[in-house]
C-alpha cells in the first residue's frame, strides 16, 4: 500500500510548513488526536506606518487594496522610553487589567499577538470579546499580529515544555522580531517595543534577552496620570497589599473532581446562588432534587459565594435545618465602622451578627411544628463566578481622615448599589477625590483569608445624585449596552438617510411580491409621544357579513439584513430599553423613529397579517404578506378612546376602530375562558417639567379599552405567526413559552390568604388560578384584588424565548396567556426576537430564502439565551429608573398616603403605596426611640409592638403612611422613606 503522507523532503516549501497537534476528548469519552498543518508566511505585515517594506509586500484583496496600517508613525513616549513605543501585552496583563487598556488617556498602539488572543479566549470569553472590540476601535490603534502564521515568529513547542512556557517564548520572540524589524526602517525615532507582563519568570527571561519589559504597575507609574491609573490594577498584581490575618477565615473549596463526583452521585447539588434582598446572611439555591430551595445561612456556610454564582452545596444534618428568616438583617447596619485594613479572626462573625443569628435560632426552636423547617446547606465550591463590574460609592466611615488629605494608598470599603452584593475592599490613592462619587469597580479575588472580596477602581461616573451619574449607574448595573452605534453599523443604513422613501414605481425590486395596501384605512394606537411605531391596524366589513382585520408591522427585516454589522449589534443589545427620561435603542434612531416607523400620511414597508373572522371573532382564514401601507392617523390611547366614544364621528376610519374594539372584547373573553391570567404590577407614570426635564409628579397609569384593543390583536397576530413558523421550521422556530409555576411557589401566598381572609387559591391549572384570583375580593377595599394579583405575579416563572427543537410540544405552552403556542412578532423595532420571527415568516411564505443564521439551531439557542437576559435587564433598568425619578419627584415634599402591608418580619414590615407604585420597608427602629419591644406570630402573620410605641400590624392590612424622600446611606440612592402614621 502506498502512503499518501506528504514528503517534506520533496517539497521546496517544506520549511514553511509546520504542524500543530491537539489532543481532545470526545463526548463519548474517547481521546482524539488532531494534527493541523500550518502554512507559514513572510508577508504578514507589522502594520506600523513607519514601515515601507511591509507596505510593499502586504497581501491585497480582490480590488488590489491592502488593509490600512494601524500603528502610529509617532507613538507616545514615556519617562522610560521618550522616543515613543508600541506595547505588546501577554495574556496575564490582559486578564488582570483589561480596564486599563480600555481607558482613554493612554494605552494606544498595542500589538495583540495571535498567541495571546487565543489563550485569552480560552481563559475568559468576556475579556476576549472586550479586546476584539478594542481592535475594531479606530482611535485606540490595537493591531492583531498573526505571529503563529509568520515564518520568523512561529514557535514550535519543545519536548517537556508546558503550553504556558511555549506561549511566553512566542511573546518574547515576537517582541524581539518587532524590535529588529523596525530598526531596519531607519526612522529618526524608532519606537521601543515594550512587553507588558506580571509573570516574573517571563520578565526575567525577556530582560536577559535585552528586551524592554515591564510589569503593569511599573509601566503605569511612568505615565503622566500614572498615580490615578494605579488604582485600576488588580490588588494581587500591585505592590503592597492588605494586612493578612494569621488564620484562614473560610473553609477551603472542594476540588472540581470531588464536586463533580458528588453532584453525579446525588450527594451534592449544583445551582445558582441567590441572596435574600432582606437578609444578607441568608441565601438560597434551587436544585432539581428538591421542590423548595435549599437555604444557606450564615457567613461561613455562604463561604464567599456572591449572588449569581454557580455553586455546589452540600446538605447539612437535619438538626441544623431552619425556617426561612423572618428578620431584616442589613450588612451596613451590622458592619458599620468596620476597619477596611483589619482582618482579625476574632472579628470574622461580629457580635451583631451573632446576636442576629441567636434570635433566628431561638425562633426556630420555639416553632411548634417541623412543617416549616427547610433543608439547609453549605457552599463547598464555586463552578463559575458571575462577577461583573459593580456600581457603588465609598463608605465615608471607612475612609480615615489622613486618607482624605494625602496621596498615600489607603484601604476603603465600596458599598454596591445592589444590596445583594457584599462590601468590596479597594486600595486607592484618590480617596478624597472619590468620596461622594458614583464609582465603577471590579472584584478581583476573594481569598479564604479575606473577610470581604477585594477589587479595584475602574472609573468615576460623577457626583452622587446627579442625573447623568445615576442614569449611567443603572445602565451599567443592569448591563445595558448604551455606547453610540459604531461607524460599521451606521454604514449599513440606506445611503439616502431621512430622505429614503418607498420607491414610486411598483416595478422597483423593493416592491417584489409586496401587496399594495395603501388604500386601506389603517391607523396606529400607541402611548402618547410614541415615535417608534411598530404596529398599525385596520378592520372593514366584508360583503359576506364577516370582517377583515389586519395587523401591519414595520418591515424592519427589509433594512436589517442577516449577519451584517447592524444585525450583530442588534442581536447583542437584544431589546430597546425605556427609561423615564430617555430610550436606549436596539437599532439606530433613524430606523426606529423614521424609516421603519409606521408614521401617519407616509408610505411604509410593512409585514401584514390579515384575517377573515366571523362575528364571534373565530378565524375563517388567515394570510401573511409583505406589503406597502399608508397609515391615516397616529392616535394615542386616549385620543382613540375619545374618537370611538364620540357618536358624532361616523367616518369609515372611526367605525373601523369600533369594529376592532368589539372584536377585541370577544377575543379577550375567549382567552379568559381558556384560562388566561389577568396579573398585575404596580405601574406609575412620572410627569416631567417640559423645559428642565425634572420630575414634578407621579401618577398611576390609567388603562383604557383602547389599551386592551391593541394588546388583543397583537396577541392574536403573535399566535398566528407562531403556528406558521413552527409549521415551516419545526426545529428552529423562535417561540416564547411561559412554564406553569411549581405548586410550591404558591404555598406561602395560599396559606396567607387562607389564614388572613379565609380565601382559597387553587393552582392546579391556569383556569383554576384565574377563577380563584377573581374570588379574592373585599367589598370595602377594591385595591385588595390588585394587591393579591401583584403578589401572585411574583410567584410566577419568567416567560422565555426558546428554539422549538429544544422542547417537546407540550412545553411550548404559554401559561399566562393560556395559549398552546406563542411568539413575538409585533415589535421588531425594539425586540430582536421579533426580527428573527419576521425572517422566518418571510421564508415560510416563500418571500425569500432561509439565511443560514435563521436555520442554525446552535446559533439560535445562543441568541435566545442572550435576549432572555437582555429582556429581563431592560425591565429591571426601567423599574430602577422609575424608582429613581419617584424619589426625585418627592424631593423636599411630604405626602400622607394609604398603603397595604405585603410582607411581615419579626423586626419590620413591607408596605406598598398604590399612589406611587412603590414598596417601602418600615423597621421597628423607625417606629420610635428606643426601638419598641415586639412579638411576632409567624402563623397568623401578625406583628405586635409595645413599650415606646404600641401598634398591631397584620398582613394585607390597610395602613396610613407618611412618604418623604430620603437618600439611602447604604446605596447612595435617593428613594423614599416611609413612616407609619396609623395602623
Buried (B, 14 or more C-beta within 10 A) or exposed (E): EEEEEEEEEEEEEEEBEBEEEEEEEEEEEEEEEEEEEBEBBEEBBBBBBBBEEBBEBBEEEEEEEBEEBBBBBEBBBBEBBEEBBBBBBBBBBBBBBBBBBBBEEBBBBBBBBBBBBBBBBEEBEEBBEBBBBBBEEEEBBBBBBBBBBBBBBBBEBEEEEEEBBBBBBBBBBBBBBBBEBBEEBEBEEBBBBBBBBBBEEBBEBBEEEEBBBBBBBBBBBBBEEBBBBBBBBBBEBBEEEBEEBEEEBBBEBBEEEBBBEBBEEEEBBBBBBBBBBBBBBBBBBBBEEBEBBBBBBBBBBBBBBBBBBBBBBBBBEEEBBBBBBBBBBBBBBBBBEBBBBEBEEEBBBBEEBEEBBEBBEEBBEEBEEEEBBBBBBBBBBBBEBBBBBBBBBBBBBBBBEEBBEEEEBBBBBBBBBBBBBBBBBBBBBBBBEBBEBBBBBBBBBBBBBBBBBBBBBBBBBBEBBEBEBBBBBBBBBBBBBBEEBBEEBEEBBBEEEEEBEBBEEEEEEEBEEBBEBBEBBBBBBBEEEBBBBBBBBBBBEEEEEBBBBBBBBBBBBBBBEBEBBBBBBBBBBBBBBBBBBEBBBBBBEBBBBBBBBBBBEEBBBBBBBBBBBBEEBEEEEBBBBBBBBBBBBBBBBBBBBBBBEEEEBEEEBBBBBBBBBBBBBBBBEBBBEBBBBEBBEBEBBBEBEEEEEBBEEBEEEEEBBBBBBBBBBBBBBBBBBBBBBBEBBEEBBBBBBBBBBBEEBBBBBBEBBEBBBEBEBBBEEBBEBBEBBEEBBBEEBEBBBBBBBBBBEEBBBEBBBBBBEBBEEEEBBBBBBBBBBBBBBBBBBBBBBBBBBBBBBBBBBEBBEBBEBBBBBEBBBEBBBBBBEBBBBBBBBBBBBBBBBBBBBBBEEEBEBBBBBBBBBBBBBBBBBBBBBBBBBBBBBBBBEEBBEBEBEBEEBBBBBEEEBEBEBBBBBBBEBEBBBBBBBBBBBBBBBBBBEEB
